[in-house]
Amino acid sequence: MSNIPVTVDRAGLWDAEALSDVAAATFPLACPPGSSPDDIEIFIADALSGERFGEYLSDPARIVLKAIAGDDIVGYAMLVAGASADPAMADAVDLHTGVEISKMYVLPGHHGTGVSTALMRTALDRAREDSHPGVWLGVNQKNARAQRFYAKYGFTTVGTRTFTIGTQLHHDYVMRLVF
């Protein structure tokens, strides 16, 4: 476990490959039980490649935050502004100008060291600074640890959604925090 101080800053295009490496290392740890290695690999290739991070970092509706310890990126969060494209999701969240915390992951050697807290605080501060009325996110229904973390910040469950990993459908809770 690391005790190196953590800084959270906005990521740039030059961070795309490093973010992809962190994503590839962390995403499998947060996958629901029963997720197949092949499906996880498909998701990582499709959604978490260096090329995809380049697209995310170039998208004006997205902000990617990186957590840095020493010289290394040890975690990241992705914020996506605007209402969900899914009408049922948009109704459940009821934050038509809100922000989705689309991704928030920390390398295992940095769990319990304050990295996720620093990322969450920065994400919430950024959403408030940009005058959004709140934030929302999806979390797998079997990920009790993450649900407890979000509840500490005041998130409440407002609905459900399905999330596809490769060929498998999984079920998430949709959690919201109104400022």
C-alpha positions as CSV (number, residue, x, y, z in Angstrom):
1,M,0.0,0.0,0.0
2,S,1.3,3.4,-1.0
3,N,1.5,6.5,1.3
4,I,2.7,8.8,-1.4
5,P,0.8,12.1,-1.6
6,V,-1.9,12.2,-4.4
7,T,-2.6,15.0,-6.7
8,V,-5.7,15.1,-8.9
9,D,-5.6,17.0,-12.1
10,R,-7.3,17.1,-15.5
11,A,-5.8,14.6,-17.9
12,G,-4.6,15.5,-21.4
13,L,-4.1,13.7,-24.7
14,W,-0.6,12.8,-23.7
15,D,-2.1,10.6,-20.8
16,A,-4.2,8.4,-23.1
17,E,-1.9,5.3,-23.0
18,A,-1.2,5.5,-19.3
19,L,-4.9,5.9,-18.6
20,S,-5.6,2.9,-20.8
21,D,-3.1,0.9,-18.8
22,V,-4.7,1.8,-15.5
23,A,-8.1,1.0,-16.9
24,A,-7.0,-2.4,-18.1
25,A,-5.6,-3.2,-14.7
26,T,-8.6,-1.9,-12.7
27,F,-11.7,-2.7,-14.7
28,P,-11.5,-6.5,-14.2
29,L,-11.4,-5.9,-10.4
30,A,-14.7,-4.1,-10.5
31,C,-16.5,-6.5,-12.8
32,P,-19.5,-8.4,-11.4
33,P,-18.9,-12.0,-10.3
34,G,-19.4,-14.3,-13.2
35,S,-18.0,-12.0,-15.8
36,S,-16.1,-14.0,-18.3
37,P,-12.4,-13.2,-19.0
38,D,-13.2,-13.1,-22.7
39,D,-16.0,-10.6,-22.2
40,I,-13.8,-8.4,-20.0
41,E,-11.1,-8.5,-22.6
42,I,-13.7,-7.4,-25.3
43,F,-14.8,-4.5,-23.2
44,I,-11.3,-3.3,-22.4
45,A,-10.4,-3.5,-26.1
46,D,-13.6,-1.6,-27.2
47,A,-14.0,1.0,-24.4
48,L,-10.7,1.3,-22.6
49,S,-8.0,1.3,-25.3
50,G,-5.5,4.1,-25.7
51,E,-7.3,5.2,-28.9
52,R,-10.6,5.3,-27.0
53,F,-9.1,7.4,-24.2
54,G,-7.8,9.8,-26.9
55,E,-11.4,10.1,-28.1
56,Y,-12.6,10.7,-24.5
57,L,-9.9,13.3,-23.9
58,S,-10.9,15.1,-27.1
59,D,-14.6,15.1,-26.4
60,P,-15.8,18.5,-25.0
61,A,-18.6,16.9,-23.1
62,R,-16.1,14.8,-21.1
63,I,-13.6,15.6,-18.4
64,V,-11.0,12.9,-17.4
65,L,-9.4,13.4,-14.1
66,K,-6.2,11.6,-13.2
67,A,-4.8,10.8,-9.8
68,I,-1.1,11.0,-9.6
69,A,1.2,9.6,-6.9
70,G,4.9,10.3,-7.5
71,D,5.2,10.2,-11.3
72,D,2.5,7.6,-11.9
73,I,-1.2,7.7,-12.7
74,V,-2.8,5.5,-10.0
75,G,-6.5,6.2,-10.7
76,Y,-8.9,8.2,-12.8
77,A,-12.4,9.4,-13.1
78,M,-14.4,10.4,-16.1
79,L,-17.2,12.9,-16.0
80,V,-19.8,13.2,-18.8
81,A,-21.9,16.3,-18.9
82,G,-25.6,16.3,-20.0
83,A,-28.6,14.1,-19.7
84,S,-28.5,10.4,-20.4
85,A,-29.4,9.4,-24.0
86,D,-31.6,6.7,-22.5
87,P,-35.0,8.4,-21.8
88,A,-35.9,6.1,-18.9
89,M,-32.5,6.8,-17.4
90,A,-32.9,10.5,-17.8
91,D,-36.3,10.3,-16.1
92,A,-34.9,8.3,-13.2
93,V,-31.9,10.6,-12.7
94,D,-34.0,13.8,-13.2
95,L,-30.9,15.9,-13.6
96,H,-31.2,17.2,-17.2
97,T,-28.0,19.2,-16.9
98,G,-26.3,16.9,-14.5
99,V,-23.0,15.0,-14.8
100,E,-22.5,11.3,-15.0
101,I,-19.4,9.9,-13.2
102,S,-18.9,7.4,-15.9
103,K,-15.8,5.8,-14.5
104,M,-13.8,5.9,-11.3
105,Y,-11.1,3.4,-10.7
106,V,-7.9,3.1,-8.6
107,L,-5.0,0.7,-8.9
108,P,-5.1,-2.0,-6.2
109,G,-1.9,-0.9,-4.5
110,H,-3.5,2.4,-3.8
111,H,-6.8,1.3,-2.3
112,G,-7.4,2.7,1.1
113,T,-4.9,5.5,0.7
114,G,-7.3,8.3,-0.1
115,V,-7.0,8.2,-3.9
116,S,-10.7,7.5,-4.5
117,T,-11.6,10.2,-1.9
118,A,-9.4,12.7,-3.8
119,L,-11.0,11.7,-7.1
120,M,-14.5,11.9,-5.8
121,R,-14.0,15.3,-4.1
122,T,-12.4,16.7,-7.3
123,A,-15.2,15.3,-9.4
124,L,-17.9,16.8,-7.2
125,D,-16.1,20.1,-7.0
126,R,-15.8,20.3,-10.7
127,A,-19.5,19.5,-11.2
128,R,-20.4,22.3,-8.7
129,E,-18.0,24.8,-10.3
130,D,-19.6,24.1,-13.7
131,S,-23.1,24.9,-12.1
132,H,-24.5,21.4,-12.5
133,P,-27.4,20.5,-10.1
134,G,-25.9,17.1,-9.3
135,V,-24.2,14.0,-10.4
136,W,-25.2,10.4,-11.1
137,L,-23.5,7.1,-11.7
138,G,-24.1,3.4,-12.2
139,V,-22.7,0.7,-9.9
140,N,-23.1,-3.0,-10.2
141,Q,-25.8,-4.3,-7.8
142,K,-23.3,-6.8,-6.3
143,N,-20.6,-4.2,-5.6
144,A,-21.5,-3.4,-2.0
145,R,-18.1,-1.8,-1.3
146,A,-18.6,0.8,-4.0
147,Q,-22.2,1.4,-3.0
148,R,-21.1,2.2,0.6
149,F,-18.4,4.5,-0.7
150,Y,-20.9,6.5,-2.8
151,A,-23.5,6.5,0.0
152,K,-20.8,8.2,2.2
153,Y,-21.0,11.2,-0.2
154,G,-24.8,11.3,-0.1
155,F,-25.6,9.3,-3.2
156,T,-29.0,7.5,-3.2
157,T,-30.4,4.8,-5.4
158,V,-32.9,6.2,-7.9
159,G,-33.2,3.4,-10.4
160,T,-31.6,0.5,-12.3
161,R,-30.0,-0.1,-15.7
162,T,-28.3,-2.9,-17.6
163,F,-24.7,-2.7,-18.5
164,T,-23.1,-4.8,-21.2
165,I,-19.6,-6.3,-20.8
166,G,-18.8,-8.2,-24.0
167,T,-21.7,-10.5,-24.5
168,Q,-23.1,-10.4,-21.0
169,L,-25.7,-8.1,-19.5
170,H,-25.2,-7.0,-15.9
171,H,-27.5,-5.0,-13.6
172,D,-26.5,-1.7,-12.0
173,Y,-28.1,0.5,-9.5
174,V,-28.3,4.1,-10.7
175,M,-27.3,6.5,-7.8
176,R,-27.7,10.2,-7.7
177,L,-26.4,13.1,-5.6
178,V,-28.3,16.4,-5.9
179,F,-26.3,19.5,-4.7
